[in-house]
Amino acid sequence: MTRGHLQIVACAAGPAADVTRLVTTAIQQSWTTAVTATPSALDFIDAEAIERLTGHPVRSNYQSAGRTHRSLPVVDALIIAPATYNSVNKIALGIADNYALTTVAELIGRQVPTVVVPFVNAALAARAPFQRAVANLRDERVRVFLGTDDGWEPHPAGSGGSRQKAFPWTAALDAVTGMASGVPASSADPG
């Protein structure tokens, strides 16, 4: 028996190269998974390895003409990780200018339990548009991993490479699992 289907959306940031860590852990916890990548994220990920793990192709563009059925199961939970400055701002504004962001917009609109894990430097995180975007997503019941309470802070500019290994894949999965099972958000928070 599975927990349900976890959709993962990867954006173009360094930790995307390690998204298979999230996929593997999710599968071990009885989730079925699939990965959608923003067009720029394709250069960061190993699509073949992901496809072997999930059994689904990595999607980054719209369904080709002539296909009449969905290629993925119904989505029970969504993790957007790593989420870039650009993607967080677009998601909050409802901008759906590629397949990945259209998927995210629709799933949030369907109130699918959603966790976003930004990978941004402190200078970008300090910008008012980003702060508004995070607040707006939280107002929509999207769990944004960012800040002292989450144990995930923006990194100093130029130091992202050293933060990649600490990316909170497991904490994000734990949070979305709690959300999908109806556990209050405070109970799903890392401790």
N, CA, C and O of each residue as an XYZ file, in Angstrom:
764
protein
N       0.846     -1.187      0.000
C       0.000      0.000      0.000
C       0.884      1.240      0.000
O       1.883      1.300      0.716
N       0.510      2.224     -0.805
C       1.303      3.453     -0.861
C       0.630      4.552     -0.058
O      -0.565      4.502      0.233
N       1.431      5.542      0.287
C       0.900      6.733      0.958
C       0.128      7.595     -0.028
O      -0.738      8.377      0.364
N       0.446      7.449     -1.311
C      -0.128      8.271     -2.355
C       0.966      8.680     -3.314
O       2.066      8.128     -3.299
N       0.651      9.651     -4.145
C       1.612     10.078     -5.153
C       2.184     11.444     -4.792
O       1.446     12.402     -4.559
N       3.516     11.515     -4.750
C       4.248     12.751     -4.464
C       4.809     13.287     -5.765
O       5.598     12.618     -6.433
N       4.403     14.492     -6.124
C       4.970     15.177     -7.279
C       6.089     16.073     -6.779
O       5.902     16.829     -5.825
N       7.244     15.995     -7.412
C       8.399     16.813     -7.049
C       8.686     17.733     -8.217
O       8.761     17.286     -9.362
N       8.845     19.020     -7.933
C       9.220     19.987     -8.959
C      10.589     20.537     -8.586
O      10.766     21.115     -7.514
N      11.548     20.353     -9.473
C      12.913     20.831     -9.251
C      13.166     22.068    -10.092
O      12.820     22.115    -11.272
N      13.771     23.065     -9.474
C      14.152     24.296    -10.168
C      15.672     24.327    -10.312
O      16.372     23.503     -9.724
N      16.171     25.267    -11.082
C      17.587     25.321    -11.455
C      18.456     25.927    -10.354
O      18.825     27.100    -10.407
N      18.772     25.104     -9.361
C      19.694     25.491     -8.297
C      20.530     24.266     -7.944
O      20.124     23.134     -8.203
N      21.676     24.494     -7.364
C      22.637     23.431     -7.085
C      22.071     22.163     -6.466
O      22.403     21.072     -6.930
N      21.213     22.257     -5.416
C      20.710     21.029     -4.807
C      19.879     20.143     -5.743
O      19.662     18.970     -5.438
N      19.422     20.668     -6.850
C      18.644     19.855     -7.795
C      19.431     18.625     -8.232
O      18.841     17.591     -8.546
N      20.743     18.727     -8.255
C      21.578     17.585     -8.631
C      21.385     16.406     -7.688
O      21.689     15.266     -8.042
N      20.876     16.680     -6.480
C      20.677     15.636     -5.475
C      19.209     15.268     -5.270
O      18.874     14.649     -4.260
N      18.335     15.630     -6.192
C      16.908     15.360     -6.016
C      16.626     13.864     -5.900
O      15.588     13.475     -5.364
N      17.531     13.022     -6.392
C      17.326     11.579     -6.236
C      17.331     11.169     -4.760
O      16.765     10.133     -4.410
N      17.955     11.959     -3.900
C      17.897     11.676     -2.457
C      16.451     11.747     -1.970
O      16.002     10.887     -1.213
N      15.726     12.776     -2.407
C      14.323     12.927     -2.040
C      13.488     11.807     -2.644
O      12.650     11.215     -1.963
N      13.715     11.516     -3.915
C      12.964     10.453     -4.585
C      13.161      9.126     -3.859
O      12.187      8.433     -3.564
N      14.396      8.771     -3.571
C      14.702      7.499     -2.910
C      14.052      7.411     -1.537
O      13.455      6.390     -1.198
N      14.163      8.470     -0.746
C      13.568      8.474      0.593
C      12.052      8.367      0.509
O      11.436      7.638      1.287
N      11.446      9.089     -0.430
C       9.991      9.027     -0.589
C       9.539      7.613     -0.961
O       8.556      7.110     -0.417
N      10.244      6.988     -1.872
C       9.897      5.620     -2.273
C      10.039      4.679     -1.075
O       9.192      3.809     -0.874
N      11.092      4.841     -0.284
C      11.287      4.007      0.907
C      10.155      4.195      1.913
O       9.871      3.295      2.703
N       9.507      5.362      1.888
C       8.394      5.649      2.794
C       7.043      5.368      2.128
O       6.006      5.840      2.595
N       7.060      4.608      1.050
C       5.856      4.110      0.367
C       5.101      5.154     -0.459
O       3.904      4.999     -0.700
N       5.778      6.201     -0.890
C       5.188      7.136     -1.846
C       5.520      6.646     -3.260
O       6.584      6.068     -3.482
N       4.615      6.877     -4.209
C       5.006      6.821     -5.610
C       5.438      8.239     -5.941
O       4.926      9.193     -5.356
N       6.370      8.392     -6.866
C       6.904      9.721     -7.147
C       7.085      9.950     -8.639
O       7.182      9.011     -9.429
N       7.127     11.213     -8.993
C       7.520     11.651    -10.330
C       8.148     13.027    -10.171
O       7.852     13.754     -9.222
N       9.014     13.373    -11.110
C       9.711     14.654    -11.048
C       9.393     15.458    -12.296
O       9.452     14.957    -13.418
N       9.058     16.706    -12.071
C       8.913     17.689    -13.130
C      10.033     18.696    -12.909
O      10.329     19.060    -11.771
N      10.654     19.144    -13.988
C      11.762     20.098    -13.874
C      11.437     21.352    -14.672
O      10.848     21.287    -15.751
N      11.834     22.494    -14.120
C      11.763     23.699    -14.935
C      12.739     23.494    -16.088
O      13.675     22.706    -15.957
N      12.550     24.176    -17.208
C      13.469     23.965    -18.337
C      14.936     24.146    -17.964
O      15.783     23.380    -18.425
N      15.250     25.128    -17.151
C      16.641     25.353    -16.757
C      17.159     24.282    -15.815
O      18.366     24.042    -15.768
N      16.283     23.634    -15.065
C      16.709     22.615    -14.107
C      17.193     21.347    -14.791
O      17.902     20.551    -14.175
N      16.826     21.142    -16.045
C      17.256     19.936    -16.753
C      18.778     19.811    -16.786
O      19.310     18.701    -16.812
N      19.477     20.945    -16.785
C      20.944     20.922    -16.787
C      21.531     20.518    -15.439
O      22.724     20.225    -15.352
N      20.718     20.497    -14.393
C      21.195     20.197    -13.041
C      20.933     18.754    -12.623
O      21.629     18.232    -11.753
N      19.946     18.106    -13.224
C      19.499     16.795    -12.748
C      19.969     15.657    -13.655
O      20.376     15.879    -14.796
N      19.906     14.456    -13.132
C      20.183     13.246    -13.901
C      18.833     12.621    -14.235
O      18.333     11.781    -13.487
N      18.246     13.026    -15.350
C      16.900     12.586    -15.725
C      16.810     11.073    -15.855
O      15.810     10.477    -15.452
N      17.835     10.446    -16.408
C      17.798      8.980    -16.570
C      17.744      8.275    -15.217
O      16.986      7.319    -15.054
N      18.518      8.720    -14.266
C      18.508      8.107    -12.934
C      17.145      8.304    -12.269
O      16.623      7.390    -11.631
N      16.583      9.479    -12.418
C      15.265      9.761    -11.842
C      14.212      8.861    -12.476
O      13.368      8.297    -11.779
N      14.263      8.730    -13.779
C      13.287      7.889    -14.485
C      13.406      6.429    -14.061
O      12.393      5.742    -13.936
N      14.625      5.945    -13.837
C      14.807      4.567    -13.357
C      14.185      4.394    -11.975
O      13.557      3.371    -11.699
N      14.356      5.381    -11.113
C      13.818      5.290     -9.753
C      12.299      5.390     -9.715
O      11.640      4.639     -8.996
N      11.745      6.322    -10.490
C      10.313      6.609    -10.398
C       9.456      5.777    -11.345
O       8.286      5.516    -11.063
N      10.036      5.363    -12.466
C       9.242      4.695    -13.498
C       8.472      5.667    -14.357
O       7.654      5.255    -15.180
N       8.721      6.957    -14.181
C       8.049      8.008    -14.957
C       9.092      8.880    -15.641
O      10.166      9.108    -15.083
N       8.797      9.370    -16.833
C       9.726     10.314    -17.457
C       9.754     11.629    -16.686
O       8.757     12.024    -16.083
N      10.889     12.296    -16.710
C      10.980     13.641    -16.150
C      10.315     14.563    -17.154
O      10.703     14.615    -18.321
N       9.308     15.290    -16.689
C       8.585     16.194    -17.582
C       9.111     17.615    -17.409
O       9.390     18.048    -16.292
N       9.243     18.324    -18.502
C       9.623     19.733    -18.422
C       8.853     20.574    -19.433
O       8.985     21.797    -19.460
N       8.056     19.920    -20.258
C       7.233     20.691    -21.192
C       5.867     20.044    -21.311
O       5.628     18.958    -20.783
N       4.988     20.718    -22.003
C       3.605     20.305    -22.078
C       3.440     19.005    -22.842
O       4.277     18.634    -23.664
N       2.365     18.337    -22.557
C       2.015     17.077    -23.207
C       1.965     17.273    -24.714
O       1.448     18.280    -25.198
N       2.494     16.327    -25.443
C       2.497     16.437    -26.898
C       1.086     16.267    -27.452
O       0.247     15.612    -26.834
N       0.830     16.849    -28.599
C      -0.471     16.765    -29.246
C      -0.821     15.306    -29.523
O       0.048     14.496    -29.845
N      -2.088     14.988    -29.394
C      -2.541     13.647    -29.697
C      -2.629     12.732    -28.495
O      -3.290     11.696    -28.570
N      -1.984     13.076    -27.383
C      -2.095     12.238    -26.189
C      -3.428     12.537    -25.526
O      -3.794     13.699    -25.349
N      -4.145     11.503    -25.164
C      -5.483     11.704    -24.618
C      -5.603     11.365    -23.140
O      -6.672     11.564    -22.563
N      -4.549     10.861    -22.504
C      -4.648     10.490    -21.096
C      -3.487     11.083    -20.304
O      -2.439     11.434    -20.846
N      -3.723     11.177    -18.994
C      -2.673     11.668    -18.098
C      -1.605     10.607    -17.973
O      -1.912      9.417    -17.895
N      -0.366     11.024    -17.955
C       0.721     10.060    -17.822
C       1.137      9.858    -16.370
O       1.929      8.961    -16.080
N       0.622     10.671    -15.452
C       0.982     10.561    -14.043
C      -0.267     10.312    -13.202
O      -1.367     10.700    -13.596
N      -0.104      9.667    -12.050
C      -1.247      9.447    -11.162
C      -1.760     10.768    -10.588
O      -1.126     11.813    -10.735
N      -2.904     10.700     -9.942
C      -3.427     11.854     -9.215
C      -2.392     12.231     -8.159
O      -1.776     11.353     -7.556
N      -2.202     13.501     -7.937
C      -1.177     13.975     -7.003
C      -1.775     14.179     -5.615
O      -2.793     14.853     -5.457
N      -1.125     13.586     -4.608
C      -1.564     13.698     -3.221
C      -0.729     14.687     -2.420
O      -1.171     15.168     -1.376
N       0.476     14.997     -2.899
C       1.370     15.923     -2.201
C       2.373     16.473     -3.208
O       2.683     15.830     -4.211
N       2.872     17.663     -2.927
C       3.780     18.363     -3.838
C       4.928     18.962     -3.048
O       4.723     19.605     -2.018
N       6.156     18.742     -3.552
C       7.341     19.409     -3.000
C       8.030     20.137     -4.143
O       8.339     19.535     -5.171
N       8.271     21.430     -3.966
C       9.029     22.220     -4.923
C      10.378     22.482     -4.270
O      10.493     23.288     -3.346
N      11.401     21.784     -4.767
C      12.720     21.872     -4.140
C      13.800     21.412     -5.117
O      13.633     20.390     -5.783
N      14.874     22.134     -5.206
C      15.058     23.462     -4.645
C      14.234     24.474     -5.438
O      14.069     24.346     -6.651
N      13.733     25.455     -4.750
C      12.973     26.524     -5.392
C      13.858     27.761     -5.481
O      14.417     28.202     -4.477
N      13.982     28.308     -6.653
C      14.816     29.490     -6.853
C      14.064     30.764     -6.477
O      12.842     30.761     -6.327
N      14.802     31.828     -6.330
C      14.230     33.159     -6.095
C      13.173     33.454     -7.161
O      12.057     33.867     -6.846
N      13.535     33.239     -8.405
C      12.637     33.517     -9.519
C      11.370     32.673     -9.424
O      10.266     33.197     -9.573
N      11.515     31.383     -9.180
C      10.355     30.503     -9.127
C       9.441     30.815     -7.950
O       8.220     30.798     -8.103
N      10.000     31.099     -6.784
C       9.167     31.443     -5.626
C       8.327     32.675     -5.943
O       7.127     32.703     -5.666
N       8.956     33.690     -6.521
C       8.212     34.905     -6.874
C       7.125     34.620     -7.902
O       6.003     35.107     -7.768
N       7.448     33.835     -8.930
C       6.456     33.506     -9.959
C       5.296     32.693     -9.385
O       4.134     32.970     -9.684
N       5.607     31.700     -8.566
C       4.556     30.862     -7.991
C       3.594     31.716     -7.179
O       2.379     31.561     -7.298
N       4.123     32.614     -6.356
C       3.276     33.462     -5.515
C       2.396     34.386     -6.345
O       1.272     34.697     -5.951
N       2.904     34.825     -7.493
C       2.130     35.714     -8.364
C       1.201     34.960     -9.318
O       0.405     35.569    -10.033
N       1.310     33.643     -9.322
C       0.479     32.856    -10.223
C       0.981     32.834    -11.654
O       0.228     32.508    -12.572
N       2.237     33.176    -11.852
C       2.814     33.167    -13.204
C       3.140     31.728    -13.574
O       3.889     31.043    -12.878
N       2.563     31.287    -14.682
C       2.718     29.899    -15.116
C       3.270     29.897    -16.537
O       2.571     29.542    -17.486
N       4.529     30.295    -16.672
C       5.116     30.465    -18.001
C       5.910     29.262    -18.471
O       6.615     29.342    -19.476
N       5.805     28.147    -17.759
C       6.381     26.885    -18.229
C       5.566     25.747    -17.625
O       4.736     25.970    -16.744
N       5.802     24.545    -18.094
C       5.007     23.396    -17.653
C       5.098     23.192    -16.139
O       4.082     22.953    -15.487
N       6.300     23.283    -15.581
C       6.469     23.050    -14.149
C       5.657     24.045    -13.326
O       4.978     23.654    -12.376
N       5.720     25.309    -13.675
C       4.997     26.311    -12.894
C       3.490     26.244    -13.126
O       2.716     26.591    -12.233
N       3.064     25.809    -14.297
C       1.638     25.592    -14.531
C       1.149     24.455    -13.645
O       0.074     24.545    -13.051
N       1.931     23.392    -13.553
C       1.589     22.262    -12.683
C       1.478     22.728    -11.236
O       0.515     22.396    -10.545
N       2.458     23.492    -10.782
C       2.457     23.993     -9.411
C       1.229     24.867     -9.158
O       0.553     24.709     -8.141
N       0.940     25.781    -10.075
C      -0.212     26.676     -9.897
C      -1.503     25.880     -9.766
O      -2.336     26.173     -8.908
N      -1.665     24.883    -10.610
C      -2.887     24.081    -10.560
C      -2.973     23.273     -9.269
O      -4.032     23.223     -8.644
N      -1.883     22.647     -8.866
C      -1.923     21.818     -7.660
C      -2.167     22.653     -6.402
O      -2.892     22.220     -5.507
N      -1.574     23.834     -6.327
C      -1.857     24.715     -5.188
C      -3.330     25.125     -5.226
O      -3.992     25.168     -4.189
N      -3.837     25.424     -6.414
C      -5.255     25.771     -6.555
C      -6.187     24.646     -6.144
O      -7.296     24.897     -5.673
N      -5.746     23.412     -6.317
C      -6.529     22.247     -5.884
C      -6.345     21.962     -4.397
O      -6.937     21.023     -3.865
N      -5.539     22.758     -3.735
C      -5.231     22.631     -2.311
C      -4.515     21.322     -1.980
O      -4.724     20.738     -0.917
N      -3.670     20.874     -2.907
C      -2.817     19.717     -2.650
C      -1.779     20.147     -1.615
O      -1.182     21.213     -1.767
N      -1.546     19.358     -0.573
C      -0.520     19.714      0.414
C       0.820     19.999     -0.290
O       1.333     19.172     -1.044
N       1.366     21.193     -0.018
C       2.538     21.676     -0.762
C       3.606     22.210      0.178
O       3.326     22.955      1.117
N       4.851     21.800     -0.108
C       6.019     22.320      0.604
C       6.960     22.920     -0.425
O       7.237     22.308     -1.456
N       7.451     24.120     -0.141
C       8.431     24.808     -0.980
C       9.698     24.984     -0.154
O       9.651     25.454      0.983
N      10.841     24.598     -0.742
C      12.121     24.781     -0.052
C      13.010     25.679     -0.916
O      13.659     25.207     -1.849
N      13.034     26.986     -0.596
C      13.868     27.897     -1.382
C      15.358     27.640     -1.170
O      15.797     27.256     -0.086
N      16.107     27.862     -2.222
C      17.571     27.850     -2.139
C      18.010     29.195     -2.683
O      18.244     29.356     -3.881
N      18.116     30.168     -1.770
C      18.418     31.548     -2.159
C      19.481     32.116     -1.235
O      19.646     31.674     -0.098
N      20.192     33.098     -1.748
C      21.166     33.750     -0.878
C      20.474     34.840     -0.065
O      19.355     35.250     -0.374
N      21.158     35.297      0.975
C      20.576     36.264      1.915
C      20.215     37.578      1.248
O      19.230     38.210      1.632
N      20.987     38.005      0.262
C      20.681     39.263     -0.420
C      19.356     39.162     -1.172
O      18.544     40.086     -1.133
N      19.142     38.049     -1.850
C      17.870     37.864     -2.563
C      16.710     37.697     -1.578
O      15.630     38.248     -1.791
N      16.930     36.947     -0.510
C      15.876     36.716      0.480
C      15.479     37.998      1.200
O      14.362     38.098      1.709
N      16.373     38.975      1.250
C      16.077     40.239      1.918
C      15.195     41.157      1.077
O      14.629     42.121      1.593
N      15.079     40.865     -0.201
C      14.277     41.709     -1.095
C      12.799     41.650     -0.731
O      12.266     40.586     -0.417
N      12.150     42.803     -0.778
C      10.726     42.884     -0.450
C       9.858     41.992     -1.342
O       8.926     41.367     -0.837
N      10.130     41.909     -2.660
C       9.281     41.021     -3.474
C       9.337     39.571     -3.007
O       8.314     38.886     -3.005
N      10.508     39.095     -2.614
C      10.643     37.721     -2.150
C       9.915     37.539     -0.818
O       9.206     36.551     -0.627
N      10.089     38.476      0.088
C       9.418     38.384      1.389
C       7.900     38.384      1.225
O       7.202     37.640      1.914
N       7.384     39.219      0.311
C       5.941     39.212      0.030
C       5.511     37.881     -0.569
O       4.453     37.353     -0.225
N       6.335     37.338     -1.469
C       6.003     36.062     -2.102
C       5.890     34.956     -1.055
O       4.938     34.177     -1.082
N       6.843     34.882     -0.144
C       6.807     33.867      0.911
C       5.553     34.050      1.761
O       4.862     33.076      2.059
N       5.257     35.276      2.151
C       4.062     35.542      2.962
C       2.789     35.159      2.199
O       1.876     34.571      2.778
N       2.727     35.484      0.923
C       1.541     35.151      0.124
C       1.368     33.643     -0.003
O       0.246     33.144      0.089
N       2.454     32.913     -0.212
C       2.349     31.458     -0.295
C       1.882     30.873      1.037
O       1.040     29.976      1.066
N       2.420     31.375      2.117
C       1.995     30.892      3.434
C       0.517     31.198      3.670
O      -0.184     30.404      4.298
N       0.040     32.330      3.179
C      -1.384     32.661      3.286
C      -2.256     31.657      2.537
O      -3.425     31.466      2.872
N      -1.677     31.017      1.520
C      -2.403     29.994      0.756
C      -2.191     28.596      1.316
O      -2.502     27.605      0.654
N      -1.664     28.511      2.527
C      -1.403     27.239      3.218
C      -0.305     26.416      2.564
O      -0.278     25.192      2.690
N       0.590     27.086      1.873
C       1.779     26.431      1.341
C       2.836     26.505      2.433
O       3.075     27.566      3.008
N       3.455     25.388      2.709
C       4.500     25.340      3.737
C       5.812     25.741      3.085
O       6.347     25.008      2.254
N       6.337     26.912      3.461
C       7.601     27.398      2.918
C       8.666     27.197      3.987
O       8.590     27.781      5.068
N       9.662     26.362      3.677
C      10.764     26.091      4.591
C      11.740     27.244      4.497
O      12.540     27.305      3.563
N      11.686     28.149      5.438
C      12.580     29.293      5.405
C      12.537     29.992      6.749
O      11.474     30.417      7.204
N      13.673     30.109      7.372
C      13.754     30.839      8.623
C      14.254     29.986      9.768
O      14.462     28.781      9.628
N      14.441     30.630     10.889
C      15.001     29.984     12.070
C      14.161     28.798     12.527
O      14.707     27.752     12.879
N      12.841     28.950     12.525
C      11.971     27.861     12.976
C      12.129     26.607     12.130
O      11.923     25.497     12.619
N      12.491     26.776     10.870
C      12.646     25.647      9.965
C      14.071     25.099      9.945
O      14.320     24.026      9.395
N      14.997     25.832     10.541
C      16.388     25.400     10.492
C      16.981     25.520      9.095
O      17.966     24.855      8.775
N      16.387     26.358      8.274
C      16.867     26.531      6.898
C      16.882     28.017      6.576
O      15.851     28.619      6.275
N      18.052     28.582      6.644
C      18.250     30.013      6.427
C      18.854     30.265      5.053
O      19.552     29.404      4.517
N      18.594     31.434      4.479
C      19.315     31.798      3.249
C      20.816     31.835      3.535
O      21.248     32.164      4.639
N      21.584     31.494      2.529
C      23.036     31.452      2.690
C      23.667     32.773      2.232
O      23.079     33.494      1.427
N      24.858     33.088      2.741
C      25.549     34.287      2.257
C      25.811     34.159      0.748
O      26.066     33.067      0.240
N      25.744     35.284      0.055
C      25.999     35.279     -1.392
C      27.338     34.625     -1.683
O      28.337     34.913     -1.025
N      27.352     33.744     -2.672
C      28.578     33.077     -3.083
C      28.921     31.822     -2.302
O      29.944     31.192     -2.569
N      28.081     31.443     -1.334
C      28.405     30.274     -0.507
C      27.421     29.119     -0.702
O      27.416     28.175      0.088
N      26.609     29.182     -1.718
C      25.597     28.147     -1.938
C      26.161     26.751     -2.075
O      25.563     25.786     -1.601
N      27.314     26.638     -2.725
C      27.924     25.325     -2.923
C      28.170     24.588     -1.619
O      28.028     23.368     -1.547
N      28.538     25.333     -0.593
C      28.815     24.687      0.685
C      27.535     24.305      1.428
O      27.592     23.530      2.383
N      26.401     24.824      1.016
C      25.120     24.530      1.677
C      24.349     23.393      1.022
O      23.385     22.895      1.605
N      24.745     22.974     -0.164
C      24.005     21.967     -0.909
C      23.811     20.672     -0.133
O      22.709     20.123     -0.109
N      24.859     20.184      0.492
C      24.771     18.899      1.201
C      23.814     18.964      2.390
O      23.276     17.937      2.803
N      23.594     20.159      2.945
C      22.700     20.318      4.095
C      21.244     20.552      3.671
O      20.380     20.746      4.526
N      20.968     20.535      2.379
C      19.613     20.818      1.905
C      18.609     19.894      2.607
O      18.840     18.687      2.677
N      17.505     20.434      3.127
C      16.592     19.672      3.993
C      15.579     18.779      3.258
O      14.369     18.926      3.428
N      16.093     17.861      2.447
C      15.202     16.957      1.701
C      14.276     16.180      2.634
O      13.064     16.149      2.425
N      14.844     15.557      3.657
C      14.053     14.705      4.549
C      13.042     15.514      5.344
O      11.902     15.083      5.520
N      13.449     16.680      5.825
C      12.521     17.529      6.583
C      11.346     17.965      5.702
O      10.210     18.025      6.172
N      11.610     18.264      4.439
C      10.533     18.644      3.517
C       9.572     17.482      3.318
O       8.355     17.671      3.315
N      10.116     16.278      3.151
C       9.267     15.099      2.987
C       8.457     14.838      4.251
O       7.266     14.537      4.169
N       9.080     14.949      5.407
C       8.349     14.759      6.665
C       7.205     15.759      6.787
O       6.106     15.403      7.214
N       7.462     17.009      6.412
C       6.435     18.049      6.519
C       5.264     17.761      5.584
O       4.108     17.840      5.999
N       5.551     17.427      4.326
C       4.447     17.189      3.384
C       3.703     15.901      3.740
O       2.497     15.802      3.517
N       4.410     14.922      4.288
C       3.750     13.694      4.737
C       2.768     14.006      5.851
O       1.645     13.503      5.857
N       3.192     14.839      6.797
C       2.295     15.259      7.870
C       1.099     16.024      7.349
O      -0.025     15.808      7.801
N       1.331     16.911      6.409
C       0.233     17.688      5.821
C      -0.750     16.766      5.104
O      -1.963     16.931      5.237
N      -0.241     15.807      4.352
C      -1.095     14.913      3.574
C      -1.892     13.973      4.463
O      -2.966     13.510      4.079
N      -1.369     13.689      5.650
C      -2.082     12.782      6.552
C      -2.947     13.531      7.561
O      -3.579     12.924      8.426
N      -2.966     14.868      7.438
C      -3.810     15.668      8.319
C      -3.169     16.040      9.630
O      -3.843     16.567     10.515
N      -1.878     15.779      9.781
C      -1.190     16.175     11.002
C      -1.011     17.684     10.975
O      -0.564     18.213      9.957
N      -1.336     18.401     12.040
C      -1.152     19.858     12.034
C       0.289     20.235     11.681
O       1.233     19.522     12.021
N       0.438     21.363     10.996
C       1.759     21.790     10.513
C       2.788     21.863     11.623
O       3.949     21.517     11.401
N       2.399     22.300     12.808
C       3.379     22.409     13.898
C       3.898     21.041     14.304
O       5.032     20.934     14.769
N       3.095     19.986     14.140
C       3.555     18.643     14.465
C       4.500     18.095     13.417
O       5.306     17.209     13.704
N       4.406     18.624     12.185
C       5.262     18.141     11.114
C       6.560     18.931     11.021
O       7.457     18.573     10.258
N       6.659     20.014     11.804
C       7.862     20.836     11.746
C       9.048     20.071     12.298
O       8.909     19.275     13.226
N      10.250     20.322     11.705
C      11.445     19.696     12.257
C      11.703     20.229     13.661
O      11.375     21.375     13.969
N      12.290     19.392     14.506
C      12.396     19.715     15.815
C      13.316     20.325     16.633
O      13.080     20.461     17.834
